[in-house]
Amino acid sequence: MSTTSASHHGQASDMFDSYVPDGMDYAVCSIKHGDTTQAITVFTPHGLNCAVDYLREFRGEIESAIAALVDLGAVEE
């Protein structure tokens, strides 16, 4: 995969979407603005195991950030 960076200022109106096309070995995860225009898309095109590993690492970083914010006083679900 090529190295790409993106920046997005998250807003309460953001929408999240993910899908795995039928019979394909990749996943697409996206953040859309409230008006459904694309803000960020994560595309994992290098095979089933690579896609899963990438998304697991991504999930781990999100969970780590959530835990740190909860430690700072954010309300837990």
Residue, then its C-alpha position, 0 to 999 in steps of 0.5 A: m500500500s502507498t503511504t497516504s495521510a489525511s486529516h479530518h476534524g470530526q463532527a457529531s454529524d459524521m457518519f461511518d460506513s464499512y463494507v466488504p464487497d461480495g466475494m472480494d478480499y478487501a474492506v472499505c471503511s469510510i467517514k462521511h460528512g453529514d451531507t454524505t460527502q467523503a471525508i476519509t476512506v480506508f481501503t485495504p487492497h492487499g488480500l484477506n489477511c492483510a486487510v484483517d491485520y490492518l483493520r485490527e491494528f486500526r481498531g487497536e489504536i481507536e480503542s487505545a484513544i478511547a481508553a485515554l479519553v475515558d481516563l481523562g474523564a470522558v463518559e463511558e458507554 
